[in-house]
Amino acid sequence: MASYYPRLQFLNVISGKKVKWLKRQKQVDIILEDILEEHRKNRPSGENDQEDLVDVLLRIKEDAELDHPITNDNVKAIILDMLLGGTGTSSMILEWAMAELMRKPEIMKKVQAEVRAMAKGNTIEETDIQNMHYLKMILKETFRLHGPPLLVPRLCREDCITE
Protein backbone atom coordinates (compact mmCIF):
# COMPACT_ATOMS: atom_id res chain seq x y z
CA MET A 1 0.00 0.00 0.00
CA ALA A 2 2.82 2.39 0.81
CA SER A 3 4.02 2.17 -2.81
CA TYR A 4 0.68 3.52 -4.04
CA TYR A 5 0.08 6.00 -1.23
CA PRO A 6 3.26 7.78 -0.10
CA ARG A 7 1.59 9.02 3.07
CA LEU A 8 1.38 5.41 4.23
CA GLN A 9 5.17 4.91 4.31
CA PHE A 10 4.92 4.37 8.06
CA LEU A 11 3.28 0.99 7.28
CA ASN A 12 6.62 -0.31 6.01
CA VAL A 13 8.20 0.56 9.36
CA ILE A 14 5.36 -0.93 11.40
CA SER A 15 5.19 -4.17 9.40
CA GLY A 16 8.97 -4.65 9.55
CA LYS A 17 9.41 -4.57 5.76
CA LYS A 18 11.82 -1.67 5.90
CA VAL A 19 14.15 -3.57 8.26
CA LYS A 20 14.02 -6.62 5.98
CA TRP A 21 14.78 -4.48 2.90
CA LEU A 22 17.74 -2.84 4.61
CA LYS A 23 19.05 -6.23 5.74
CA ARG A 24 18.80 -7.63 2.18
CA GLN A 25 20.42 -4.50 0.80
CA LYS A 26 23.39 -4.95 3.14
CA GLN A 27 23.71 -8.62 2.15
CA VAL A 28 23.71 -7.73 -1.56
CA ASP A 29 26.21 -4.94 -0.92
CA ILE A 30 28.56 -7.38 0.84
CA ILE A 31 28.33 -9.83 -2.07
CA LEU A 32 29.03 -7.09 -4.62
CA GLU A 33 31.92 -5.74 -2.56
CA ASP A 34 33.40 -9.27 -2.48
CA ILE A 35 33.12 -9.42 -6.29
CA LEU A 36 34.93 -6.08 -6.62
CA GLU A 37 37.64 -7.13 -4.17
CA GLU A 38 38.17 -10.42 -6.00
CA HIS A 39 38.60 -8.56 -9.28
CA ARG A 40 41.00 -6.06 -7.74
CA LYS A 41 43.19 -8.92 -6.50
CA ASN A 42 43.12 -10.87 -9.77
CA ARG A 43 43.63 -8.01 -12.24
CA PRO A 44 44.71 -9.01 -15.75
CA SER A 45 48.43 -8.29 -15.98
CA GLY A 46 49.14 -8.28 -19.70
CA GLU A 47 47.44 -7.22 -22.91
CA ASN A 48 46.57 -10.81 -23.81
CA ASP A 49 44.62 -11.39 -20.58
CA GLN A 50 40.84 -11.27 -20.90
CA GLU A 51 39.02 -8.43 -19.17
CA ASP A 52 35.41 -8.82 -18.19
CA LEU A 53 32.86 -6.08 -17.48
CA VAL A 54 33.89 -5.67 -13.85
CA ASP A 55 37.57 -5.29 -14.80
CA VAL A 56 36.69 -2.64 -17.38
CA LEU A 57 34.53 -0.72 -14.90
CA LEU A 58 37.27 -0.80 -12.27
CA ARG A 59 39.84 0.38 -14.80
CA ILE A 60 37.61 3.28 -15.86
CA LYS A 61 36.96 4.17 -12.22
CA GLU A 62 40.67 4.26 -11.42
CA ASP A 63 41.63 6.27 -14.53
CA ALA A 64 39.52 9.20 -13.30
CA GLU A 65 39.53 10.87 -16.74
CA LEU A 66 35.75 11.32 -16.70
CA ASP A 67 33.99 14.62 -16.05
CA HIS A 68 31.87 12.81 -13.47
CA PRO A 69 33.99 9.99 -12.05
CA ILE A 70 32.22 6.78 -11.15
CA THR A 71 32.22 5.44 -7.62
CA ASN A 72 32.19 1.95 -6.15
CA ASP A 73 28.43 2.30 -5.72
CA ASN A 74 28.07 3.06 -9.45
CA VAL A 75 30.08 -0.05 -10.33
CA LYS A 76 28.00 -2.17 -7.93
CA ALA A 77 24.77 -0.81 -9.44
CA ILE A 78 25.88 -1.73 -12.96
CA ILE A 79 26.86 -5.25 -11.87
CA LEU A 80 23.53 -5.70 -10.11
CA ASP A 81 21.65 -4.46 -13.19
CA MET A 82 23.50 -6.97 -15.36
CA LEU A 83 22.74 -9.84 -12.98
CA LEU A 84 19.08 -8.99 -12.53
CA GLY A 85 18.54 -8.23 -16.20
CA GLY A 86 19.68 -11.70 -17.19
CA THR A 87 17.51 -13.52 -14.69
CA GLY A 88 14.35 -11.56 -15.48
CA THR A 89 14.19 -12.51 -19.14
CA SER A 90 15.06 -16.15 -18.44
CA SER A 91 12.30 -16.57 -15.88
CA MET A 92 9.85 -14.78 -18.16
CA ILE A 93 10.59 -17.18 -21.02
CA LEU A 94 10.16 -20.19 -18.73
CA GLU A 95 6.81 -18.86 -17.53
CA TRP A 96 5.63 -18.41 -21.11
CA ALA A 97 6.80 -21.90 -22.03
CA MET A 98 4.87 -23.42 -19.14
CA ALA A 99 1.77 -21.38 -20.00
CA GLU A 100 1.91 -22.52 -23.62
CA LEU A 101 2.40 -26.15 -22.55
CA MET A 102 -0.63 -25.95 -20.25
CA ARG A 103 -2.69 -24.73 -23.20
CA LYS A 104 -1.62 -27.77 -25.26
CA PRO A 105 -1.69 -30.90 -23.05
CA GLU A 106 -0.83 -33.26 -25.91
CA ILE A 107 2.45 -31.41 -26.51
CA MET A 108 3.17 -31.40 -22.79
CA LYS A 109 2.73 -35.19 -22.67
CA LYS A 110 5.22 -35.61 -25.53
CA VAL A 111 7.87 -33.44 -23.89
CA GLN A 112 7.29 -35.12 -20.51
CA ALA A 113 7.83 -38.50 -22.14
CA GLU A 114 11.07 -37.25 -23.71
CA VAL A 115 12.35 -35.89 -20.40
CA ARG A 116 11.41 -39.06 -18.52
CA ALA A 117 13.14 -41.20 -21.15
CA MET A 118 16.34 -39.19 -20.72
CA ALA A 119 16.23 -39.11 -16.93
CA LYS A 120 18.52 -41.70 -15.44
CA GLY A 121 17.06 -42.26 -12.00
CA ASN A 122 15.98 -38.89 -10.64
CA THR A 123 18.64 -36.70 -12.25
CA ILE A 124 19.26 -35.26 -15.67
CA GLU A 125 22.82 -34.47 -16.68
CA GLU A 126 23.75 -31.44 -18.76
CA THR A 127 24.81 -33.75 -21.60
CA ASP A 128 21.30 -35.25 -21.65
CA ILE A 129 19.79 -31.87 -22.49
CA GLN A 130 21.60 -31.85 -25.84
CA ASN A 131 19.65 -34.98 -26.83
CA MET A 132 16.24 -33.54 -25.93
CA HIS A 133 15.31 -32.31 -29.40
CA TYR A 134 11.59 -31.84 -28.77
CA LEU A 135 12.23 -29.77 -25.64
CA LYS A 136 14.70 -27.59 -27.54
CA MET A 137 12.11 -27.02 -30.28
CA ILE A 138 9.55 -25.95 -27.69
CA LEU A 139 11.99 -23.47 -26.16
CA LYS A 140 12.90 -22.05 -29.57
CA GLU A 141 9.22 -21.62 -30.42
CA THR A 142 8.65 -19.90 -27.08
CA PHE A 143 11.52 -17.53 -27.84
CA ARG A 144 9.99 -16.83 -31.23
CA LEU A 145 6.54 -16.08 -29.85
CA HIS A 146 7.36 -14.47 -26.52
CA GLY A 147 11.02 -13.54 -26.71
CA PRO A 148 12.69 -10.40 -25.42
CA PRO A 149 11.68 -7.21 -27.23
CA LEU A 150 14.91 -7.16 -29.24
CA LEU A 151 13.73 -10.16 -31.24
CA VAL A 152 10.82 -8.18 -32.71
CA PRO A 153 9.55 -10.29 -35.65
CA ARG A 154 7.38 -12.91 -33.96
CA LEU A 155 4.51 -13.58 -36.31
CA CYS A 156 4.10 -13.37 -40.06
CA ARG A 157 2.11 -10.38 -41.26
CA GLU A 158 0.63 -12.37 -44.12
CA ASP A 159 -0.45 -15.96 -44.51
CA CYS A 160 2.26 -18.14 -45.99
CA ILE A 161 1.44 -20.92 -48.41
CA THR A 162 4.13 -23.48 -49.09
CA GLU A 163 3.95 -25.66 -52.13
C-alpha positions in Angstrom: 0.0 0.0 0.0 2.8 2.4 0.8 4.0 2.2 -2.8 0.7 3.5 -4.0 0.1 6.0 -1.2 3.3 7.8 -0.1 1.6 9.0 3.1 1.4 5.4 4.2 5.2 4.9 4.3 4.9 4.4 8.1 3.3 1.0 7.3 6.6 -0.3 6.0 8.2 0.6 9.4 5.4 -0.9 11.4 5.2 -4.2 9.4 9.0 -4.6 9.6 9.4 -4.6 5.8 11.8 -1.7 5.9 14.1 -3.6 8.3 14.0 -6.6 6.0 14.8 -4.5 2.9 17.7 -2.8 4.6 19.1 -6.2 5.7 18.8 -7.6 2.2 20.4 -4.5 0.8 23.4 -4.9 3.1 23.7 -8.6 2.2 23.7 -7.7 -1.6 26.2 -4.9 -0.9 28.6 -7.4 0.8 28.3 -9.8 -2.1 29.0 -7.1 -4.6 31.9 -5.7 -2.6 33.4 -9.3 -2.5 33.1 -9.4 -6.3 34.9 -6.1 -6.6 37.6 -7.1 -4.2 38.2 -10.4 -6.0 38.6 -8.6 -9.3 41.0 -6.1 -7.7 43.2 -8.9 -6.5 43.1 -10.9 -9.8 43.6 -8.0 -12.2 44.7 -9.0 -15.7 48.4 -8.3 -16.0 49.1 -8.3 -19.7 47.4 -7.2 -22.9 46.6 -10.8 -23.8 44.6 -11.4 -20.6 40.8 -11.3 -20.9 39.0 -8.4 -19.2 35.4 -8.8 -18.2 32.9 -6.1 -17.5 33.9 -5.7 -13.9 37.6 -5.3 -14.8 36.7 -2.6 -17.4 34.5 -0.7 -14.9 37.3 -0.8 -12.3 39.8 0.4 -14.8 37.6 3.3 -15.9 37.0 4.2 -12.2 40.7 4.3 -11.4 41.6 6.3 -14.5 39.5 9.2 -13.3 39.5 10.9 -16.7 35.8 11.3 -16.7 34.0 14.6 -16.0 31.9 12.8 -13.5 34.0 10.0 -12.0 32.2 6.8 -11.2 32.2 5.4 -7.6 32.2 2.0 -6.2 28.4 2.3 -5.7 28.1 3.1 -9.4 30.1 -0.1 -10.3 28.0 -2.2 -7.9 24.8 -0.8 -9.4 25.9 -1.7 -13.0 26.9 -5.2 -11.9 23.5 -5.7 -10.1 21.6 -4.5 -13.2 23.5 -7.0 -15.4 22.7 -9.8 -13.0 19.1 -9.0 -12.5 18.5 -8.2 -16.2 19.7 -11.7 -17.2 17.5 -13.5 -14.7 14.4 -11.6 -15.5 14.2 -12.5 -19.1 15.1 -16.2 -18.4 12.3 -16.6 -15.9 9.8 -14.8 -18.2 10.6 -17.2 -21.0 10.2 -20.2 -18.7 6.8 -18.9 -17.5 5.6 -18.4 -21.1 6.8 -21.9 -22.0 4.9 -23.4 -19.1 1.8 -21.4 -20.0 1.9 -22.5 -23.6 2.4 -26.1 -22.5 -0.6 -25.9 -20.3 -2.7 -24.7 -23.2 -1.6 -27.8 -25.3 -1.7 -30.9 -23.0 -0.8 -33.3 -25.9 2.4 -31.4 -26.5 3.2 -31.4 -22.8 2.7 -35.2 -22.7 5.2 -35.6 -25.5 7.9 -33.4 -23.9 7.3 -35.1 -20.5 7.8 -38.5 -22.1 11.1 -37.2 -23.7 12.4 -35.9 -20.4 11.4 -39.1 -18.5 13.1 -41.2 -21.2 16.3 -39.2 -20.7 16.2 -39.1 -16.9 18.5 -41.7 -15.4 17.1 -42.3 -12.0 16.0 -38.9 -10.6 18.6 -36.7 -12.3 19.3 -35.3 -15.7 22.8 -34.5 -16.7 23.8 -31.4 -18.8 24.8 -33.7 -21.6 21.3 -35.3 -21.7 19.8 -31.9 -22.5 21.6 -31.8 -25.8 19.7 -35.0 -26.8 16.2 -33.5 -25.9 15.3 -32.3 -29.4 11.6 -31.8 -28.8 12.2 -29.8 -25.6 14.7 -27.6 -27.5 12.1 -27.0 -30.3 9.5 -26.0 -27.7 12.0 -23.5 -26.2 12.9 -22.1 -29.6 9.2 -21.6 -30.4 8.7 -19.9 -27.1 11.5 -17.5 -27.8 10.0 -16.8 -31.2 6.5 -16.1 -29.9 7.4 -14.5 -26.5 11.0 -13.5 -26.7 12.7 -10.4 -25.4 11.7 -7.2 -27.2 14.9 -7.2 -29.2 13.7 -10.2 -31.2 10.8 -8.2 -32.7 9.6 -10.3 -35.7 7.4 -12.9 -34.0 4.5 -13.6 -36.3 4.1 -13.4 -40.1 2.1 -10.4 -41.3 0.6 -12.4 -44.1 -0.5 -16.0 -44.5 2.3 -18.1 -46.0 1.4 -20.9 -48.4 4.1 -23.5 -49.1 3.9 -25.7 -52.1 
